[in-house]
Amino acid sequence: MNDLAGKHIVLGLTGGIACYKAAELCRGLVKEGATVQVVMTEASEQFITAVTMQALSGRPVYTSQWDAREPNNMPHINLSRQSDAILIAPCSADFMAKLVHGRADELLSLMCLARPIDKVPLLIAPAMNREMWAHPATQRNMQQLADDGATILGVGSGFQACGETGDGRMLEANELLEDLVAFLQPKALAGKRVLITAGPTFEALDPIRGITNHSSGKMGFAIARAAREAGADVVLVAGPVHLATPRGVRRIDVKSARDMLAAIEGEATRADVFVATAAVADWRPATHSDQKIKKDGSGAAPTLAFVENPDILATVAKSARAQSGALFCVGFAAESHDLVKHATAKRERKGIPLLVGNIGPLTFGQDDNQMLLVDAQGVQELPRASKLECARRLVAEIAQRLPRP
Ligand code: C5P
């Protein structure tokens, strides 16, 4: 992926052991296509060298406001004007306090103060001991920085270098990267609540066995991430899958279709958008045995009977909120052939405004997909792309179709 292609990021390092994670973060930023200008405070150089950061960013590091490389000798002005965002990771408690007071006695704080607030966002990844983090002064400073327009990316929790355990660790490099990418995405769904189903369902036969399918859940998880990036409040109802929850998404794990329906019905009353990507089992065993169904030695196979599962999407689409247009429903159709014909018919049968068609074998378990959008106006084919890019495009298409406030 090249989620940061064309972006120029200033990565600021302040004093803290979490500087070791900044090396990985710098690599991640470059890998996503960003150009990275590292600026380091004197204290940060106690933890990691400018040589390391230069090698990883591919650019000389700035450490002083008196850096003579700038013809006008104003690195604080030049560096901040060129950047799409300033990310301070790690940001020490002391540096937060400094920013709060608008102090500017070295390059990084000077540059933050000199940045055009409305054009160059400032993101902060705090890193400190748990007592320092919990201290009222730090909490007060964090609130003040947020009020002054900075974005605080939060902290992780767990074992700390000092030997204590608690809140205040810097987020991991991959988490910071995901947060920065999300921050820079357009906020087409700001203030909206999005509800998503993903993955397969598992219909138990007995305590050991059941019926399921090969849905990976990747498309639904990508949509959850894209919706969150677009500013939505996202609830992801997931069948059994082994995927990490996208950052900032609330996940409800379920097993059977009936569990999934119950979770969805509980959430749908508050949602503005419902996207059904789950591969819900069409049938479930008519009976469930509390004990393992055993071979009896006769060679006779058990006779299994099935009953139809509820259609979650069709049920939600019939609700009063969906019918009134307050809840916008989107379905998926995986077909093996005649995609346009089947997808068009499925949209009408399900009673939904938008249906996404795809060719099953070309998407199941894959990292990319090709989508066909079917709505009342007709059919639109989208180019093949990664599932995350497809998800972002779909989110933009959904946002365009929502009622204007
Ligand atoms: O009818 P079919 O299973 O092909 O429809 C696919 C669409 O309906 C998907 O959006 C899927 O998530 C949804 N669906 C559902 N509940 C079912 C079956 C399908 O929500 N029981």
Boltz pocket constraint, residues with backbone or C-beta under 6 A from the ligand:
constraints:
  - pocket:
      binder: B
      contacts: [[A, 197], [A, 257], [A, 276], [A, 277], [A, 278], [A, 279], [A, 280], [A, 281], [A, 282], [A, 309], [A, 310], [A, 311], [A, 312], [A, 313], [A, 314], [A, 330], [A, 331], [A, 332], [A, 333], [A, 334]]
      max_distance: 6.0
